[in-house]
């Protein structure tokens, strides 16, 4: 369904007003919200911002964030977003201004993507607007309050759902190459685990398409061809992510996975009807619970006359919602299938359930309006949208009031918040001040090996914390500088033949020079560098030289972006991406 530019302009302005209203407590109180993932992402964004500011681009190792320890994170985790956010931070000059801008971007993307899904499926304009607002409100806590990129992935997810629904409902044109390519590429650039879930739903949808059209080989051929074209384009447009994974994992014997949990309690959203204003960020909330019960009841009563589209999206939504509860036997599954623990937090399934269930709810309301010829059914979604945005804003107000009253914002690592009451370090233009306080204690993607049990992981994290993060002796010993995409550690060795541990990480393709000579140093279990320097002033230089495969791939990636952008702009003229 092609929408007029005037409609998009109207909803964009409306959604902007809604977004500004929802984050108004942050703007009014000038309070930066510190969430569970703030330290991790703040260091990533700061690193890219400083690279841009100083025109010193190093795609792999961290030269500014993470205490300038040469750790590799950004190439493996939403690199495009991080460089985009880094540019915004560099322009706005303060963490508070950046948070307001990024929250606004998140709010607009989540509302516009849901609006696109609903309008593509012929849901009337007013209903689409209010359910888009409702959707934003149901996922906003994950990003605005917790600062989690799961929320950002959820904001994009409706685009992927549109791809799935097209497979099962539009046999004449089951694939829009642009839609499939952009939806998948954006998700890969945002969150890998959510991408895997999305691709699994693609496969299911395509399998249903094959069954529906098993005797029409021409339609199957066309769908396969367009899917293949979109797949190739997606691979080209996301080489910077999967190519970087190959670069890192093939050049290092071991890479530490993101943290693993052995327990499943309290990780899911649980089927809890607490209001979001009670601080229950990981509960589905009262309003969404009503939608779930309403949709389930409607299907039970009207199963035989409900269309396949509604059944399909409803069932998928309910399945993912079940996976997001303690009703599902996660403890048994994790004990029998250890790799399933890579999911980390089962509330990630809730992010997938929400857009499916809200979309199904939209189909149900639309059907009820047509059947009963009564638009009063719109009262329900409109009421939910208005109440949810009020609840959402109240939740953010509650968090900012907590910050105003006391600086003890809960964070998962050793972050000393007592010495910057009222968020002063987040309002200053000296970005480094906040980063120095918000030290990230995770060991994700470091070149070491740990067991999957929590004590081992905890001990390695504490080793990292003691030797790199909070080693005051080391912080005074080393002078760190960056130049020409290289990280320099200058220090003075006062004794002969005494080993020195450099608070920096070495990977397989890292190049280590001591006083101008390339060396192959001994490493700690997490990849920290140990050297025996001369009794003199020394300079240890760290750089990174990726493989020829990665370099060639990145050239092709850049050219692919240029060509695809040109074709997209001139799509009507060339009609290659229809």
FENJO-V287079 format. One record per residue. N is the residue number from 1. RES is the residue in one letter. PSI is psi in whole degrees, 0 to 359 (NA if undefined). OMEGA is omega in whole degrees, 0 to 359 (999 if undefined). D_FIRST is the distance of its C-alpha to the first C-alpha in Angstrom with 2 decimals. Layout:
# FENJO-V287079
N:RES:PSI:OMEGA:D_FIRST + N:RES:PSI:OMEGA:D_FIRST
This chain:
# FENJO-V287079
1:X:115:182:0.00 + 2:X:122:181:3.79 + 3:X:147:179:6.31 + 4:X:151:178:9.79 + 5:X:326:181:12.67 + 6:X:325:178:14.59 + 7:X:316:178:12.45 + 8:X:320:179:12.76 + 9:X:317:181:16.40 + 10:X:311:182:17.06 + 11:X:328:177:15.97 + 12:X:314:179:17.72 + 13:X:318:180:20.85 + 14:X:314:180:20.76 + 15:X:328:176:20.39 + 16:X:317:178:23.17 + 17:X:316:178:25.40 + 18:X:316:180:24.86 + 19:X:315:180:25.68 + 20:X:322:178:28.76 + 21:X:317:184:29.92 + 22:X:326:180:29.73 + 23:X:12:181:31.77 + 24:X:326:177:34.04 + 25:X:323:178:37.01 + 26:X:317:180:37.01 + 27:X:314:184:36.93 + 28:X:316:183:39.50 + 29:X:350:181:41.93 + 30:X:48:182:41.39 + 31:X:126:177:41.55 + 32:X:131:181:40.19 + 33:X:124:178:39.08 + 34:X:115:181:40.63 + 35:X:186:185:38.82 + 36:X:332:182:39.63 + 37:X:8:186:37.95 + 38:X:312:184:38.84 + 39:X:317:182:41.87 + 40:X:309:184:40.17 + 41:X:329:178:37.15 + 42:X:317:179:39.27 + 43:X:323:179:41.52 + 44:X:315:182:38.68 + 45:X:320:178:37.11 + 46:X:319:180:40.57 + 47:X:314:180:41.43 + 48:X:324:179:38.44 + 49:X:317:181:39.06 + 50:X:326:175:42.69 + 51:X:316:180:41.90 + 52:X:316:182:39.73 + 53:X:317:185:42.33 + 54:X:7:181:45.24 + 55:X:41:184:43.44 + 56:X:74:189:44.74 + 57:X:120:174:41.85 + 58:X:104:190:42.74 + 59:X:331:187:39.71 + 60:X:288:190:41.60 + 61:X:149:179:44.49 + 62:X:119:182:44.43 + 63:X:350:182:46.79 + 64:X:312:178:46.19 + 65:X:170:180:44.48 + 66:X:41:180:46.14 + 67:X:31:178:49.53 + 68:X:54:185:49.11 + 69:X:14:176:49.96 + 70:X:22:178:48.14 + 71:X:148:179:45.93 + 72:X:119:177:42.69 + 73:X:307:190:39.57 + 74:X:320:180:36.84 + 75:X:339:185:36.15 + 76:X:353:188:35.46 + 77:X:102:176:33.34 + 78:X:56:184:30.27 + 79:X:320:181:32.02 + 80:X:315:178:29.21 + 81:X:317:184:28.75 + 82:X:319:177:32.52 + 83:X:325:175:33.09 + 84:X:315:178:30.32 + 85:X:324:178:31.94 + 86:X:320:177:35.31 + 87:X:318:179:34.40 + 88:X:316:179:33.31 + 89:X:318:179:36.57 + 90:X:326:180:38.59 + 91:X:316:187:37.16 + 92:X:337:169:37.51 + 93:X:353:178:40.92 + 94:X:153:182:41.06 + 95:X:324:180:39.70 + 96:X:312:179:38.94 + 97:X:321:178:36.84 + 98:X:317:181:35.04 + 99:X:319:178:34.34 + 100:X:315:181:32.87 + 101:X:316:182:30.60 + 102:X:324:176:29.48 + 103:X:322:178:28.90 + 104:X:317:178:26.71 + 105:X:314:179:24.66 + 106:X:314:182:24.38 + 107:X:318:181:23.31 + 108:X:317:181:20.53 + 109:X:314:183:19.16 + 110:X:319:180:19.33 + 111:X:316:182:17.62 + 112:X:323:180:14.80 + 113:X:319:177:14.15 + 114:X:321:178:14.17 + 115:X:318:178:11.92 + 116:X:313:180:9.29 + 117:X:313:183:10.03 + 118:X:316:182:10.01 + 119:X:326:176:6.89 + 120:X:334:180:5.01 + 121:X:23:170:7.49 + 122:X:34:171:7.20 + 123:X:133:187:10.28 + 124:X:156:193:11.49 + 125:X:310:185:12.06 + 126:X:315:179:15.78 + 127:X:320:179:15.84 + 128:X:319:180:13.42 + 129:X:310:186:15.77 + 130:X:325:178:18.90 + 131:X:335:173:18.07 + 132:X:319:176:17.10 + 133:X:317:179:20.53 + 134:X:317:179:22.12 + 135:X:313:178:20.90 + 136:X:317:182:22.33 + 137:X:328:182:25.53 + 138:X:338:183:26.00 + 139:X:355:189:26.08 + 140:X:326:182:27.56 + 141:X:327:182:31.16 + 142:X:325:181:30.85 + 143:X:310:186:30.15 + 144:X:324:182:31.59 + 145:X:317:182:34.70 + 146:X:347:181:35.26 + 147:X:37:183:33.85 + 148:X:138:177:32.46 + 149:X:351:170:29.92 + 150:X:320:179:28.79 + 151:X:322:178:27.02 + 152:X:322:176:25.36 + 153:X:320:178:24.14 + 154:X:327:179:22.83 + 155:X:328:182:20.87 + 156:X:337:190:18.97 + 157:X:322:179:18.79 + 158:X:332:177:15.43 + 159:X:319:178:13.87 + 160:X:325:178:16.06 + 161:X:325:177:15.31 + 162:X:322:177:11.63 + 163:X:313:182:13.37 + 164:X:315:183:15.72 + 165:X:325:180:13.48 + 166:X:322:178:11.60 + 167:X:318:189:15.19 + 168:X:350:185:16.25 + 169:X:345:183:13.53 + 170:X:82:185:12.04 + 171:X:336:179:15.35 + 172:X:327:178:14.29 + 173:X:73:186:12.34 + 174:X:348:182:13.55 + 175:X:125:165:13.63 + 176:X:115:186:11.75 + 177:X:317:180:14.99 + 178:X:314:182:14.03 + 179:X:310:181:12.44 + 180:X:318:181:15.47 + 181:X:311:183:17.91 + 182:X:317:181:17.08 + 183:X:315:183:16.78 + 184:X:318:180:20.05 + 185:X:316:178:21.85 + 186:X:320:180:21.32 + 187:X:318:177:22.64 + 188:X:321:180:25.58 + 189:X:351:185:26.40 + 190:X:307:188:26.47 + 191:X:114:187:28.00 + 192:X:316:183:29.33 + 193:X:317:177:29.99 + 194:X:326:177:26.51 + 195:X:318:180:25.29 + 196:X:319:177:27.59 + 197:X:316:183:26.25 + 198:X:316:180:22.62 + 199:X:323:177:23.70 + 200:X:325:177:25.58 + 201:X:324:174:22.48 + 202:X:312:183:20.72 + 203:X:316:178:23.80 + 204:X:315:181:23.76 + 205:X:318:180:20.15 + 206:X:323:178:20.94 + 207:X:320:177:24.17 + 208:X:320:177:22.50 + 209:X:317:180:20.27 + 210:X:320:179:23.60 + 211:X:317:181:25.21 + 212:X:329:186:22.53 + 213:X:32:187:22.72 + 214:X:340:180:26.36 + 215:X:0:180:27.40 + 216:X:89:186:24.66 + 217:X:332:180:25.89 + 218:X:317:178:23.64 + 219:X:320:179:20.47 + 220:X:317:179:22.46 + 221:X:314:181:23.64 + 222:X:317:179:20.24 + 223:X:317:178:19.01 + 224:X:316:181:22.34 + 225:X:311:182:22.28 + 226:X:324:176:18.91 + 227:X:319:179:19.95 + 228:X:316:178:23.29 + 229:X:313:180:22.01 + 230:X:323:178:19.90 + 231:X:317:179:23.06 + 232:X:316:178:25.32 + 233:X:320:179:23.27 + 234:X:316:178:23.24 + 235:X:319:179:26.98 + 236:X:319:185:27.59 + 237:X:350:181:25.66 + 238:X:18:179:27.43 + 239:X:326:182:30.93 + 240:X:339:178:32.26 + 241:X:297:185:31.80 + 242:X:330:175:32.73 + 243:X:325:178:35.18 + 244:X:324:175:36.88 + 245:X:314:178:37.19 + 246:X:317:180:38.93 + 247:X:314:185:41.06 + 248:X:312:186:42.29 + 249:X:331:179:42.67 + 250:X:342:182:44.35 + 251:X:4:178:46.79 + 252:X:137:183:47.93 + 253:X:320:180:49.73 + 254:X:141:172:48.29 + 255:X:130:182:45.46 + 256:X:126:180:45.41 + 257:X:158:171:42.25 + 258:X:155:193:40.60 + 259:X:146:183:42.67 + 260:X:142:175:43.17 + 261:X:141:171:43.85 + 262:X:343:180:46.12 + 263:X:152:178:45.47 + 264:X:350:182:42.35 + 265:X:141:178:43.50 + 266:X:4:178:41.55 + 267:X:332:179:39.02 + 268:X:168:179:36.34 + 269:X:342:182:34.71 + 270:X:153:181:36.67 + 271:X:74:187:35.56 + 272:X:138:182:36.89 + 273:X:18:176:35.91 + 274:X:145:174:37.49 + 275:X:149:178:35.72 + 276:X:338:180:34.50 + 277:X:348:176:37.09 + 278:X:9:180:39.80 + 279:X:12:182:38.92 + 280:X:73:185:37.49 + 281:X:334:184:34.86 + 282:X:27:171:34.83 + 283:X:159:183:34.47 + 284:X:347:175:31.31 + 285:X:155:183:32.38 + 286:X:312:185:32.99 + 287:X:315:180:29.57 + 288:X:327:176:27.70 + 289:X:320:178:30.51 + 290:X:318:178:29.86 + 291:X:316:180:26.17 + 292:X:312:181:27.42 + 293:X:318:179:30.05 + 294:X:312:182:27.82 + 295:X:318:179:25.20 + 296:X:318:180:28.09 + 297:X:317:179:29.86 + 298:X:317:180:26.92 + 299:X:319:181:26.54 + 300:X:316:183:30.30 + 301:X:323:189:30.57 + 302:X:30:186:27.53 + 303:X:314:187:27.30 + 304:X:334:180:27.61 + 305:X:6:176:24.93 + 306:X:135:183:22.37 + 307:X:163:186:19.56 + 308:X:323:180:19.72 + 309:X:312:181:16.68 + 310:X:317:179:18.45 + 311:X:316:184:21.75 + 312:X:307:183:20.69 + 313:X:328:178:19.33 + 314:X:311:182:22.20 + 315:X:316:177:24.84 + 316:X:317:179:23.83 + 317:X:316:181:23.86 + 318:X:323:179:27.25 + 319:X:311:180:28.70 + 320:X:327:177:27.98 + 321:X:321:177:29.29 + 322:X:319:179:32.41 + 323:X:341:182:32.94 + 324:X:20:182:32.94 + 325:X:166:175:35.89 + 326:X:6:171:39.61 + 327:X:336:180:39.26 + 328:X:136:186:38.33 + 329:X:66:183:41.55 + 330:X:320:183:40.86 + 331:X:320:178:44.58 + 332:X:315:182:45.32 + 333:X:315:181:42.41 + 334:X:328:180:43.37 + 335:X:328:181:46.98 + 336:X:326:183:46.17 + 337:X:85:187:43.38 + 338:X:325:184:44.25 + 339:X:342:178:41.33 + 340:X:343:178:38.99 + 341:X:348:177:40.53 + 342:X:343:175:38.46 + 343:X:334:177:35.69 + 344:X:288:182:38.07 + 345:X:121:185:36.53 + 346:X:350:177:34.86 + 347:X:353:175:32.90 + 348:X:332:177:30.46 + 349:X:331:179:29.16 + 350:X:326:178:28.37 + 351:X:330:179:25.86 + 352:X:325:181:23.93 + 353:X:320:189:24.43 + 354:X:309:181:23.11 + 355:X:326:178:19.35 + 356:X:314:184:19.42 + 357:X:321:178:21.40 + 358:X:322:176:19.50 + 359:X:316:178:16.19 + 360:X:320:178:18.29 + 361:X:320:178:19.74 + 362:X:318:178:16.43 + 363:X:321:180:15.83 + 364:X:314:179:19.44 + 365:X:319:179:19.43 + 366:X:317:180:16.48 + 367:X:320:179:18.51 + 368:X:321:179:21.68 + 369:X:318:180:20.44 + 370:X:318:183:19.46 + 371:X:312:185:22.73 + 372:X:351:183:25.04 + 373:X:48:184:23.37 + 374:X:112:181:24.40 + 375:X:0:178:22.40 + 376:X:343:176:25.36 + 377:X:341:177:23.77 + 378:X:341:180:21.82 + 379:X:321:183:25.26 + 380:X:302:180:25.33 + 381:X:325:178:22.34 + 382:X:317:178:23.18 + 383:X:317:179:26.77 + 384:X:317:181:25.98 + 385:X:313:182:24.00 + 386:X:316:180:26.85 + 387:X:320:183:29.58 + 388:X:321:181:28.11 + 389:X:328:175:27.85 + 390:X:314:177:31.42 + 391:X:317:182:32.62 + 392:X:313:180:31.04 + 393:X:322:178:32.72 + 394:X:323:178:35.94 + 395:X:316:179:35.94 + 396:X:321:176:35.72 + 397:X:318:181:38.39 + 398:X:318:180:40.57 + 399:X:316:180:40.41 + 400:X:327:177:41.24 + 401:X:324:176:44.09 + 402:X:321:179:45.44 + 403:X:320:179:45.50 + 404:X:322:183:47.27 + 405:X:323:181:49.80 + 406:X:148:184:50.62 + 407:X:5:185:49.48 + 408:X:70:176:49.49 + 409:X:135:185:45.80 + 410:X:127:175:45.44 + 411:X:158:188:44.64 + 412:X:347:184:45.19 + 413:X:182:183:47.68 + 414:X:86:180:50.83 + 415:X:115:182:49.49 + 416:X:105:183:52.12 + 417:X:359:188:50.46 + 418:X:340:186:53.71 + 419:X:16:172:54.51 + 420:X:61:178:51.49 + 421:X:142:179:51.28 + 422:X:25:169:48.45 + 423:X:26:186:46.37 + 424:X:323:184:48.30 + 425:X:346:178:47.71 + 426:X:350:180:43.94 + 427:X:344:181:44.25 + 428:X:157:176:46.58 + 429:X:353:178:45.60 + 430:X:86:187:47.74 + 431:X:330:184:45.01 + 432:X:331:183:47.58 + 433:X:312:180:49.25 + 434:X:321:181:46.44 + 435:X:322:178:45.93 + 436:X:328:179:49.66 + 437:X:323:185:49.45 + 438:X:66:179:46.21 + 439:X:133:182:47.59 + 440:X:126:184:45.45 + 441:X:10:179:47.47 + 442:X:160:179:45.11 + 443:X:24:181:46.14 + 444:X:137:173:42.77 + 445:X:18:174:42.74 + 446:X:153:187:46.45 + 447:X:63:179:48.45 + 448:X:183:179:50.49 + 449:X:130:176:50.74 + 450:X:157:174:50.89 + 451:X:163:183:51.02 + 452:X:0:180:48.18 + 453:X:151:188:50.44 + 454:X:317:181:50.15 + 455:X:317:179:53.79 + 456:X:314:180:53.57 + 457:X:319:180:50.30 + 458:X:317:181:51.77 + 459:X:320:178:54.95 + 460:X:322:178:53.13 + 461:X:320:179:51.06 + 462:X:325:176:54.31 + 463:X:315:178:55.86 + 464:X:317:181:53.06 + 465:X:315:184:53.46 + 466:X:319:187:57.24 + 467:X:340:183:57.46 + 468:X:307:187:54.51 + 469:X:306:190:52.82 + 470:X:32:178:55.84 + 471:X:93:184:58.75 + 472:X:326:179:60.49 + 473:X:316:179:63.21 + 474:X:321:182:60.76 + 475:X:331:178:58.85 + 476:X:335:185:62.12 + 477:X:325:188:63.23 + 478:X:139:171:60.33 + 479:X:119:185:59.05 + 480:X:135:175:55.52 + 481:X:160:177:54.18 + 482:X:139:179:51.29 + 483:X:137:176:51.50 + 484:X:47:177:49.93 + 485:X:24:181:47.50 + 486:X:149:180:50.49 + 487:X:125:184:51.68 + 488:X:133:174:55.41 + 489:X:115:178:57.71 + 490:X:133:182:61.11 + 491:X:165:179:63.94 + 492:X:124:176:67.71 + 493:X:124:185:69.40 + 494:X:352:180:72.79 + 495:X:154:180:74.09 + 496:X:141:174:74.65 + 497:X:29:176:72.86 + 498:X:128:181:70.87 + 499:X:143:179:67.37 + 500:X:131:176:64.57 + 501:X:121:178:61.11 + 502:X:129:181:58.45 + 503:X:61:181:55.60 + 504:X:160:186:53.01 + 505:X:138:177:51.17 + 506:X:132:174:51.62 + 507:X:175:184:49.13 + 508:X:320:181:49.81 + 509:X:13:173:48.88 + 510:X:143:178:50.25 + 511:X:122:183:53.19 + 512:X:123:177:56.06 + 513:X:130:174:58.80 + 514:X:113:182:61.93 + 515:X:39:174:63.85 + 516:X:349:182:62.15 + 517:X:134:178:62.72 + 518:X:131:180:60.05 + 519:X:163:175:60.93 + 520:X:87:189:59.71 + 521:X:162:171:60.29 + 522:X:150:184:60.74 + 523:X:151:173:57.81 + 524:X:174:180:57.54 + 525:X:340:178:55.52 + 526:X:13:174:52.38 + 527:X:7:177:52.93 + 528:X:149:189:54.92 + 529:X:133:176:57.35 + 530:X:125:181:61.13 + 531:X:164:173:63.51 + 532:X:90:186:67.24 + 533:X:169:175:67.53 + 534:X:158:178:70.65 + 535:X:87:185:72.73 + 536:X:183:170:71.29 + 537:X:132:184:68.20 + 538:X:154:172:65.32 + 539:X:120:175:61.79 + 540:X:127:184:59.29 + 541:X:132:180:56.19 + 542:X:128:174:52.94 + 543:X:177:181:50.29 + 544:X:131:180:47.72 + 545:X:100:181:47.39 + 546:X:168:182:44.44 + 547:X:162:177:44.70 + 548:X:325:178:44.14 + 549:X:314:181:41.23 + 550:X:318:181:39.42 + 551:X:314:179:40.32 + 552:X:318:179:39.07 + 553:X:322:181:35.88 + 554:X:327:175:35.18 + 555:X:315:178:35.69 + 556:X:321:179:33.14 + 557:X:313:181:30.74 + 558:X:315:178:31.11 + 559:X:323:179:30.69 + 560:X:319:178:27.54 + 561:X:316:180:25.98 + 562:X:311:182:27.01 + 563:X:315:181:25.77 + 564:X:323:177:22.36 + 565:X:318:179:21.91 + 566:X:315:180:22.93 + 567:X:324:180:20.61 + 568:X:317:179:17.60 + 569:X:323:182:18.66 + 570:X:33:186:19.26 + 571:X:321:180:16.38 + 572:X:325:183:15.74 + 573:X:316:186:19.48 + 574:X:333:178:20.17 + 575:X:35:181:17.01 + 576:X:338:186:18.80 + 577:X:22:181:16.19 + 578:X:NA:999:13.38
